[in-house]
Amino acid sequence: MASPDVVIYTKFGCGFCFRAKRLLDAKGVEYTEHDITMGGPRRDEMLSRAPNARTVPQIFIGNTYVGGSDDLQALESAGKLDALLANA
């Protein structure tokens, strides 16, 4: 499946991050992963894109802020994830 820019911010050992990446992998979605375990500029980037984010993963599809793993799964369960991936 062709997809828009999908970006996921993660931390080492995060089960929710693993779950979100597993769903994206199962759909054949290519994504850019930024590990923010040690903080740094990628964490600052994440917070500039999602100022209230305090947990990981934080997922963006194109210009759309999805949220976390549960939000991604909710889109999939509602049948809306494929359309978002196709139209972003």
Biopython code that builds the backbone (N, CA, C, O; Angstrom):
import numpy as np
from Bio.PDB.StructureBuilder import StructureBuilder

atoms = [
    (1, "MET", "N", (0.853, -1.181, 0.000)),
    (1, "MET", "CA", (0.000, 0.000, 0.000)),
    (1, "MET", "C", (0.892, 1.236, 0.000)),
    (1, "MET", "O", (1.751, 1.375, 0.871)),
    (2, "ALA", "N", (0.703, 2.126, -0.956)),
    (2, "ALA", "CA", (1.431, 3.385, -0.957)),
    (2, "ALA", "C", (0.886, 4.238, 0.180)),
    (2, "ALA", "O", (-0.307, 4.212, 0.480)),
    (3, "SER", "N", (1.769, 4.984, 0.796)),
    (3, "SER", "CA", (1.297, 5.776, 1.921)),
    (3, "SER", "C", (1.982, 7.129, 1.937)),
    (3, "SER", "O", (3.059, 7.302, 1.367)),
    (4, "PRO", "N", (1.343, 8.089, 2.598)),
    (4, "PRO", "CA", (1.965, 9.386, 2.776)),
    (4, "PRO", "C", (3.057, 9.272, 3.826)),
    (4, "PRO", "O", (3.309, 8.192, 4.359)),
    (5, "ASP", "N", (3.692, 10.375, 4.113)),
    (5, "ASP", "CA", (4.676, 10.367, 5.185)),
    (5, "ASP", "C", (4.001, 9.944, 6.481)),
    (5, "ASP", "O", (3.069, 10.596, 6.952)),
    (6, "VAL", "N", (4.475, 8.863, 7.041)),
    (6, "VAL", "CA", (3.994, 8.398, 8.341)),
    (6, "VAL", "C", (5.188, 8.472, 9.282)),
    (6, "VAL", "O", (6.245, 7.901, 9.014)),
    (7, "VAL", "N", (5.002, 9.182, 10.380)),
    (7, "VAL", "CA", (6.066, 9.369, 11.359)),
    (7, "VAL", "C", (5.568, 8.875, 12.700)),
    (7, "VAL", "O", (4.452, 9.183, 13.119)),
    (8, "ILE", "N", (6.420, 8.097, 13.374)),
    (8, "ILE", "CA", (6.077, 7.580, 14.690)),
    (8, "ILE", "C", (7.246, 7.837, 15.632)),
    (8, "ILE", "O", (8.387, 7.473, 15.348)),
    (9, "TYR", "N", (6.939, 8.470, 16.754)),
    (9, "TYR", "CA", (7.935, 8.739, 17.790)),
    (9, "TYR", "C", (7.796, 7.639, 18.839)),
    (9, "TYR", "O", (6.697, 7.379, 19.328)),
    (10, "THR", "N", (8.906, 6.995, 19.183)),
    (10, "THR", "CA", (8.888, 5.829, 20.063)),
    (10, "THR", "C", (9.961, 5.930, 21.144)),
    (10, "THR", "O", (10.815, 6.817, 21.125)),
    (11, "LYS", "N", (9.889, 4.997, 22.081)),
    (11, "LYS", "CA", (10.942, 4.808, 23.074)),
    (11, "LYS", "C", (11.277, 3.324, 23.144)),
    (11, "LYS", "O", (10.429, 2.470, 22.887)),
    (12, "PHE", "N", (12.514, 3.033, 23.492)),
    (12, "PHE", "CA", (12.984, 1.655, 23.610)),
    (12, "PHE", "C", (12.143, 0.899, 24.629)),
    (12, "PHE", "O", (11.871, 1.405, 25.718)),
    (13, "GLY", "N", (11.731, -0.316, 24.271)),
    (13, "GLY", "CA", (10.996, -1.186, 25.177)),
    (13, "GLY", "C", (9.530, -0.848, 25.366)),
    (13, "GLY", "O", (8.881, -1.407, 26.250)),
    (14, "CYS", "N", (8.998, 0.042, 24.566)),
    (14, "CYS", "CA", (7.601, 0.480, 24.697)),
    (14, "CYS", "C", (6.669, -0.509, 23.990)),
    (14, "CYS", "O", (6.715, -0.657, 22.769)),
    (15, "GLY", "N", (5.832, -1.178, 24.771)),
    (15, "GLY", "CA", (4.887, -2.141, 24.207)),
    (15, "GLY", "C", (3.853, -1.509, 23.296)),
    (15, "GLY", "O", (3.477, -2.097, 22.283)),
    (16, "PHE", "N", (3.389, -0.316, 23.647)),
    (16, "PHE", "CA", (2.413, 0.368, 22.803)),
    (16, "PHE", "C", (3.045, 0.768, 21.473)),
    (16, "PHE", "O", (2.385, 0.733, 20.434)),
    (17, "CYS", "N", (4.326, 1.149, 21.505)),
    (17, "CYS", "CA", (5.051, 1.484, 20.276)),
    (17, "CYS", "C", (5.145, 0.251, 19.379)),
    (17, "CYS", "O", (4.913, 0.323, 18.172)),
    (18, "PHE", "N", (5.490, -0.878, 19.992)),
    (18, "PHE", "CA", (5.588, -2.135, 19.256)),
    (18, "PHE", "C", (4.250, -2.472, 18.602)),
    (18, "PHE", "O", (4.207, -2.869, 17.438)),
    (19, "ARG", "N", (3.166, -2.315, 19.347)),
    (19, "ARG", "CA", (1.838, -2.638, 18.836)),
    (19, "ARG", "C", (1.473, -1.748, 17.642)),
    (19, "ARG", "O", (0.927, -2.231, 16.650)),
    (20, "ALA", "N", (1.774, -0.454, 17.742)),
    (20, "ALA", "CA", (1.463, 0.467, 16.645)),
    (20, "ALA", "C", (2.291, 0.123, 15.405)),
    (20, "ALA", "O", (1.767, 0.098, 14.291)),
    (21, "LYS", "N", (3.568, -0.139, 15.601)),
    (21, "LYS", "CA", (4.433, -0.493, 14.467)),
    (21, "LYS", "C", (4.002, -1.822, 13.854)),
    (21, "LYS", "O", (4.070, -1.985, 12.636)),
    (22, "ARG", "N", (3.567, -2.761, 14.661)),
    (22, "ARG", "CA", (3.100, -4.054, 14.141)),
    (22, "ARG", "C", (1.888, -3.855, 13.239)),
    (22, "ARG", "O", (1.793, -4.489, 12.188)),
    (23, "LEU", "N", (0.961, -2.985, 13.632)),
    (23, "LEU", "CA", (-0.212, -2.715, 12.800)),
    (23, "LEU", "C", (0.210, -2.067, 11.478)),
    (23, "LEU", "O", (-0.258, -2.464, 10.410)),
    (24, "LEU", "N", (1.085, -1.082, 11.553)),
    (24, "LEU", "CA", (1.552, -0.427, 10.326)),
    (24, "LEU", "C", (2.302, -1.410, 9.433)),
    (24, "LEU", "O", (2.123, -1.408, 8.215)),
    (25, "ASP", "N", (3.140, -2.248, 10.038)),
    (25, "ASP", "CA", (3.871, -3.258, 9.267)),
    (25, "ASP", "C", (2.914, -4.228, 8.584)),
    (25, "ASP", "O", (3.109, -4.588, 7.423)),
    (26, "ALA", "N", (1.877, -4.648, 9.308)),
    (26, "ALA", "CA", (0.905, -5.595, 8.755)),
    (26, "ALA", "C", (0.181, -5.009, 7.546)),
    (26, "ALA", "O", (-0.233, -5.742, 6.649)),
    (27, "LYS", "N", (0.033, -3.697, 7.526)),
    (27, "LYS", "CA", (-0.631, -3.029, 6.416)),
    (27, "LYS", "C", (0.355, -2.682, 5.300)),
    (27, "LYS", "O", (-0.049, -2.164, 4.259)),
    (28, "GLY", "N", (1.634, -2.961, 5.507)),
    (28, "GLY", "CA", (2.639, -2.654, 4.497)),
    (28, "GLY", "C", (2.975, -1.181, 4.408)),
    (28, "GLY", "O", (3.440, -0.707, 3.372)),
    (29, "VAL", "N", (2.741, -0.455, 5.490)),
    (29, "VAL", "CA", (2.982, 0.985, 5.507)),
    (29, "VAL", "C", (4.442, 1.258, 5.841)),
    (29, "VAL", "O", (4.980, 0.732, 6.816)),
    (30, "GLU", "N", (5.065, 2.076, 5.029)),
    (30, "GLU", "CA", (6.419, 2.525, 5.340)),
    (30, "GLU", "C", (6.298, 3.729, 6.259)),
    (30, "GLU", "O", (5.440, 4.589, 6.061)),
    (31, "TYR", "N", (7.157, 3.783, 7.260)),
    (31, "TYR", "CA", (7.102, 4.893, 8.209)),
    (31, "TYR", "C", (8.507, 5.253, 8.657)),
    (31, "TYR", "O", (9.445, 4.464, 8.551)),
    (32, "THR", "N", (8.615, 6.462, 9.158)),
    (32, "THR", "CA", (9.863, 6.931, 9.740)),
    (32, "THR", "C", (9.704, 6.869, 11.244)),
    (32, "THR", "O", (8.766, 7.432, 11.809)),
    (33, "GLU", "N", (10.629, 6.179, 11.884)),
    (33, "GLU", "CA", (10.583, 6.048, 13.338)),
    (33, "GLU", "C", (11.669, 6.917, 13.960)),
    (33, "GLU", "O", (12.829, 6.880, 13.549)),
    (34, "HIS", "N", (11.271, 7.698, 14.954)),
    (34, "HIS", "CA", (12.215, 8.509, 15.714)),
    (34, "HIS", "C", (12.205, 8.016, 17.153)),
    (34, "HIS", "O", (11.198, 8.141, 17.850)),
    (35, "ASP", "N", (13.324, 7.454, 17.597)),
    (35, "ASP", "CA", (13.457, 6.972, 18.965)),
    (35, "ASP", "C", (13.838, 8.152, 19.858)),
    (35, "ASP", "O", (14.899, 8.752, 19.688)),
    (36, "ILE", "N", (12.969, 8.475, 20.805)),
    (36, "ILE", "CA", (13.219, 9.615, 21.687)),
    (36, "ILE", "C", (13.543, 9.158, 23.115)),
    (36, "ILE", "O", (13.344, 9.907, 24.071)),
    (37, "THR", "N", (14.039, 7.930, 23.250)),
    (37, "THR", "CA", (14.356, 7.382, 24.565)),
    (37, "THR", "C", (15.261, 8.325, 25.358)),
    (37, "THR", "O", (15.054, 8.530, 26.554)),
    (38, "MET", "N", (16.246, 8.885, 24.700)),
    (38, "MET", "CA", (17.201, 9.747, 25.392)),
    (38, "MET", "C", (16.860, 11.237, 25.258)),
    (38, "MET", "O", (17.689, 12.094, 25.564)),
    (39, "GLY", "N", (15.649, 11.541, 24.804)),
    (39, "GLY", "CA", (15.258, 12.938, 24.644)),
    (39, "GLY", "C", (15.859, 13.515, 23.382)),
    (39, "GLY", "O", (15.853, 12.878, 22.329)),
    (40, "GLY", "N", (16.375, 14.722, 23.493)),
    (40, "GLY", "CA", (17.054, 15.343, 22.369)),
    (40, "GLY", "C", (16.141, 16.087, 21.425)),
    (40, "GLY", "O", (14.972, 16.322, 21.732)),
    (41, "PRO", "N", (16.681, 16.460, 20.263)),
    (41, "PRO", "CA", (15.942, 17.303, 19.327)),
    (41, "PRO", "C", (14.691, 16.633, 18.750)),
    (41, "PRO", "O", (13.718, 17.320, 18.439)),
    (42, "ARG", "N", (14.701, 15.313, 18.603)),
    (42, "ARG", "CA", (13.501, 14.639, 18.070)),
    (42, "ARG", "C", (12.350, 14.699, 19.079)),
    (42, "ARG", "O", (11.186, 14.789, 18.688)),
    (43, "ARG", "N", (12.673, 14.650, 20.377)),
    (43, "ARG", "CA", (11.631, 14.802, 21.400)),
    (43, "ARG", "C", (11.051, 16.211, 21.326)),
    (43, "ARG", "O", (9.836, 16.396, 21.400)),
    (44, "ASP", "N", (11.924, 17.196, 21.180)),
    (44, "ASP", "CA", (11.470, 18.580, 21.046)),
    (44, "ASP", "C", (10.603, 18.743, 19.799)),
    (44, "ASP", "O", (9.601, 19.459, 19.819)),
    (45, "GLU", "N", (10.998, 18.070, 18.712)),
    (45, "GLU", "CA", (10.215, 18.104, 17.468)),
    (45, "GLU", "C", (8.828, 17.526, 17.714)),
    (45, "GLU", "O", (7.825, 18.103, 17.294)),
    (46, "MET", "N", (8.773, 16.367, 18.405)),
    (46, "MET", "CA", (7.490, 15.738, 18.711)),
    (46, "MET", "C", (6.606, 16.686, 19.509)),
    (46, "MET", "O", (5.420, 16.834, 19.214)),
    (47, "LEU", "N", (7.185, 17.328, 20.518)),
    (47, "LEU", "CA", (6.407, 18.226, 21.364)),
    (47, "LEU", "C", (5.963, 19.478, 20.612)),
    (47, "LEU", "O", (4.930, 20.060, 20.941)),
    (48, "SER", "N", (6.722, 19.892, 19.622)),
    (48, "SER", "CA", (6.280, 21.041, 18.827)),
    (48, "SER", "C", (5.107, 20.650, 17.928)),
    (48, "SER", "O", (4.254, 21.482, 17.621)),
    (49, "ARG", "N", (5.067, 19.393, 17.511)),
    (49, "ARG", "CA", (3.974, 18.912, 16.654)),
    (49, "ARG", "C", (2.749, 18.514, 17.464)),
    (49, "ARG", "O", (1.619, 18.637, 16.990)),
    (50, "ALA", "N", (2.970, 18.037, 18.687)),
    (50, "ALA", "CA", (1.883, 17.604, 19.571)),
    (50, "ALA", "C", (2.211, 18.103, 20.980)),
    (50, "ALA", "O", (2.718, 17.341, 21.803)),
    (51, "PRO", "N", (1.926, 19.381, 21.264)),
    (51, "PRO", "CA", (2.365, 20.011, 22.506)),
    (51, "PRO", "C", (1.910, 19.318, 23.785)),
    (51, "PRO", "O", (2.597, 19.412, 24.802)),
    (52, "ASN", "N", (0.795, 18.637, 23.765)),
    (52, "ASN", "CA", (0.291, 17.990, 24.981)),
    (52, "ASN", "C", (0.717, 16.532, 25.110)),
    (52, "ASN", "O", (0.307, 15.844, 26.044)),
    (53, "ALA", "N", (1.532, 16.064, 24.183)),
    (53, "ALA", "CA", (1.958, 14.665, 24.193)),
    (53, "ALA", "C", (2.945, 14.426, 25.327)),
    (53, "ALA", "O", (3.947, 15.131, 25.456)),
    (54, "ARG", "N", (2.649, 13.429, 26.141)),
    (54, "ARG", "CA", (3.552, 13.075, 27.237)),
    (54, "ARG", "C", (3.893, 11.588, 27.225)),
    (54, "ARG", "O", (4.660, 11.105, 28.058)),
    (55, "THR", "N", (3.309, 10.874, 26.267)),
    (55, "THR", "CA", (3.550, 9.435, 26.160)),
    (55, "THR", "C", (3.932, 9.104, 24.727)),
    (55, "THR", "O", (3.799, 9.931, 23.826)),
    (56, "VAL", "N", (4.402, 7.900, 24.536)),
    (56, "VAL", "CA", (4.688, 7.397, 23.191)),
    (56, "VAL", "C", (3.903, 6.111, 23.000)),
    (56, "VAL", "O", (3.550, 5.448, 23.975)),
    (57, "PRO", "N", (3.631, 5.759, 21.771)),
    (57, "PRO", "CA", (4.038, 6.446, 20.555)),
    (57, "PRO", "C", (3.178, 7.679, 20.290)),
    (57, "PRO", "O", (2.072, 7.816, 20.814)),
    (58, "GLN", "N", (3.708, 8.553, 19.477)),
    (58, "GLN", "CA", (2.954, 9.654, 18.899)),
    (58, "GLN", "C", (3.072, 9.463, 17.398)),
    (58, "GLN", "O", (4.171, 9.351, 16.855)),
    (59, "ILE", "N", (1.911, 9.428, 16.731)),
    (59, "ILE", "CA", (1.857, 9.031, 15.330)),
    (59, "ILE", "C", (1.247, 10.150, 14.494)),
    (59, "ILE", "O", (0.239, 10.753, 14.861)),
    (60, "PHE", "N", (1.890, 10.406, 13.361)),
    (60, "PHE", "CA", (1.423, 11.408, 12.411)),
    (60, "PHE", "C", (1.336, 10.750, 11.042)),
    (60, "PHE", "O", (2.258, 10.054, 10.616)),
    (61, "ILE", "N", (0.224, 10.976, 10.360)),
    (61, "ILE", "CA", (0.045, 10.485, 8.993)),
    (61, "ILE", "C", (-0.158, 11.717, 8.126)),
    (61, "ILE", "O", (-1.186, 12.389, 8.205)),
    (62, "GLY", "N", (0.835, 11.999, 7.301)),
    (62, "GLY", "CA", (0.808, 13.250, 6.546)),
    (62, "GLY", "C", (0.781, 14.404, 7.531)),
    (62, "GLY", "O", (1.608, 14.470, 8.440)),
    (63, "ASN", "N", (-0.154, 15.301, 7.355)),
    (63, "ASN", "CA", (-0.304, 16.439, 8.268)),
    (63, "ASN", "C", (-1.291, 16.156, 9.388)),
    (63, "ASN", "O", (-1.602, 17.045, 10.181)),
    (64, "THR", "N", (-1.785, 14.932, 9.461)),
    (64, "THR", "CA", (-2.787, 14.584, 10.461)),
    (64, "THR", "C", (-2.135, 13.980, 11.690)),
    (64, "THR", "O", (-1.370, 13.020, 11.594)),
    (65, "TYR", "N", (-2.442, 14.545, 12.836)),
    (65, "TYR", "CA", (-1.985, 13.998, 14.105)),
    (65, "TYR", "C", (-2.957, 12.899, 14.517)),
    (65, "TYR", "O", (-4.131, 13.166, 14.775)),
    (66, "VAL", "N", (-2.469, 11.668, 14.579)),
    (66, "VAL", "CA", (-3.316, 10.526, 14.930)),
    (66, "VAL", "C", (-3.420, 10.377, 16.440)),
    (66, "VAL", "O", (-4.505, 10.156, 16.976)),
    (67, "GLY", "N", (-2.287, 10.500, 17.121)),
    (67, "GLY", "CA", (-2.242, 10.283, 18.562)),
    (67, "GLY", "C", (-1.383, 9.072, 18.855)),
    (67, "GLY", "O", (-0.316, 8.897, 18.266)),
    (68, "GLY", "N", (-1.853, 8.234, 19.769)),
    (68, "GLY", "CA", (-1.084, 7.076, 20.191)),
    (68, "GLY", "C", (-1.563, 5.772, 19.577)),
    (68, "GLY", "O", (-2.333, 5.753, 18.617)),
    (69, "SER", "N", (-1.083, 4.689, 20.161)),
    (69, "SER", "CA", (-1.390, 3.346, 19.666)),
    (69, "SER", "C", (-2.888, 3.052, 19.707)),
    (69, "SER", "O", (-3.441, 2.499, 18.756)),
    (70, "ASP", "N", (-3.542, 3.419, 20.803)),
    (70, "ASP", "CA", (-4.984, 3.172, 20.914)),
    (70, "ASP", "C", (-5.759, 3.952, 19.866)),
    (70, "ASP", "O", (-6.749, 3.460, 19.322)),
    (71, "ASP", "N", (-5.305, 5.177, 19.580)),
    (71, "ASP", "CA", (-5.966, 6.002, 18.559)),
    (71, "ASP", "C", (-5.799, 5.389, 17.174)),
    (71, "ASP", "O", (-6.734, 5.381, 16.372)),
    (72, "LEU", "N", (-4.603, 4.877, 16.899)),
    (72, "LEU", "CA", (-4.348, 4.209, 15.622)),
    (72, "LEU", "C", (-5.237, 2.976, 15.484)),
    (72, "LEU", "O", (-5.824, 2.743, 14.427)),
    (73, "GLN", "N", (-5.331, 2.196, 16.544)),
    (73, "GLN", "CA", (-6.170, 0.991, 16.522)),
    (73, "GLN", "C", (-7.644, 1.350, 16.368)),
    (73, "GLN", "O", (-8.388, 0.645, 15.687)),
    (74, "ALA", "N", (-8.063, 2.439, 16.998)),
    (74, "ALA", "CA", (-9.459, 2.870, 16.870)),
    (74, "ALA", "C", (-9.787, 3.242, 15.423)),
    (74, "ALA", "O", (-10.869, 2.927, 14.928)),
    (75, "LEU", "N", (-8.849, 3.913, 14.746)),
    (75, "LEU", "CA", (-9.056, 4.225, 13.330)),
    (75, "LEU", "C", (-9.192, 2.953, 12.514)),
    (75, "LEU", "O", (-10.049, 2.855, 11.636)),
    (76, "GLU", "N", (-8.336, 1.975, 12.809)),
    (76, "GLU", "CA", (-8.395, 0.697, 12.089)),
    (76, "GLU", "C", (-9.722, -0.003, 12.349)),
    (76, "GLU", "O", (-10.361, -0.494, 11.419)),
    (77, "SER", "N", (-10.134, -0.051, 13.603)),
    (77, "SER", "CA", (-11.386, -0.733, 13.967)),
    (77, "SER", "C", (-12.601, -0.070, 13.340)),
    (77, "SER", "O", (-13.580, -0.738, 13.004)),
    (78, "ALA", "N", (-12.534, 1.245, 13.183)),
    (78, "ALA", "CA", (-13.641, 1.992, 12.583)),
    (78, "ALA", "C", (-13.593, 1.969, 11.058)),
    (78, "ALA", "O", (-14.475, 2.524, 10.402)),
    (79, "GLY", "N", (-12.567, 1.330, 10.490)),
    (79, "GLY", "CA", (-12.448, 1.269, 9.042)),
    (79, "GLY", "C", (-11.986, 2.572, 8.413)),
    (79, "GLY", "O", (-12.199, 2.784, 7.219)),
    (80, "LYS", "N", (-11.354, 3.454, 9.191)),
    (80, "LYS", "CA", (-10.957, 4.769, 8.692)),
    (80, "LYS", "C", (-9.458, 4.896, 8.417)),
    (80, "LYS", "O", (-9.026, 5.867, 7.796)),
    (81, "LEU", "N", (-8.668, 3.932, 8.870)),
    (81, "LEU", "CA", (-7.224, 4.053, 8.731)),
    (81, "LEU", "C", (-6.782, 3.987, 7.276)),
    (81, "LEU", "O", (-5.945, 4.783, 6.852)),
    (82, "ASP", "N", (-7.324, 3.062, 6.512)),
    (82, "ASP", "CA", (-6.915, 2.924, 5.109)),
    (82, "ASP", "C", (-7.212, 4.207, 4.328)),
    (82, "ASP", "O", (-6.401, 4.632, 3.505)),
    (83, "ALA", "N", (-8.361, 4.820, 4.581)),
    (83, "ALA", "CA", (-8.714, 6.059, 3.886)),
    (83, "ALA", "C", (-7.756, 7.182, 4.272)),
    (83, "ALA", "O", (-7.343, 7.971, 3.423)),
    (84, "LEU", "N", (-7.408, 7.250, 5.539)),
    (84, "LEU", "CA", (-6.450, 8.268, 5.990)),
    (84, "LEU", "C", (-5.099, 8.068, 5.320)),
    (84, "LEU", "O", (-4.460, 9.024, 4.881)),
    (85, "LEU", "N", (-4.683, 6.832, 5.251)),
    (85, "LEU", "CA", (-3.406, 6.526, 4.604)),
    (85, "LEU", "C", (-3.433, 6.853, 3.115)),
    (85, "LEU", "O", (-2.431, 7.298, 2.553)),
    (86, "ALA", "N", (-4.567, 6.634, 2.486)),
    (86, "ALA", "CA", (-4.689, 6.882, 1.046)),
    (86, "ALA", "C", (-4.848, 8.344, 0.709)),
    (86, "ALA", "O", (-4.430, 8.775, -0.365)),
    (87, "ASN", "N", (-5.443, 9.121, 1.602)),
    (87, "ASN", "CA", (-5.798, 10.500, 1.282)),
    (87, "ASN", "C", (-4.927, 11.560, 1.910)),
    (87, "ASN", "O", (-5.067, 12.740, 1.589)),
    (88, "ALA", "N", (-4.027, 11.171, 2.802)),
    (88, "ALA", "CA", (-3.232, 12.199, 3.496)),
    (88, "ALA", "C", (-2.162, 12.745, 2.587)),
    (88, "ALA", "O", (-1.394, 13.617, 2.993)),
]
sb = StructureBuilder()
sb.init_structure("model")
sb.init_model(0)
sb.init_chain("A")
sb.init_seg("    ")
for serial, (resi, resn, name, xyz) in enumerate(atoms, 1):
    if name == "N":
        sb.init_residue(resn, " ", resi, " ")
    sb.init_atom(name, np.array(xyz, "f"), 0.0, 1.0, " ", f" {name:<3s}", serial, name[0])
structure = sb.get_structure()
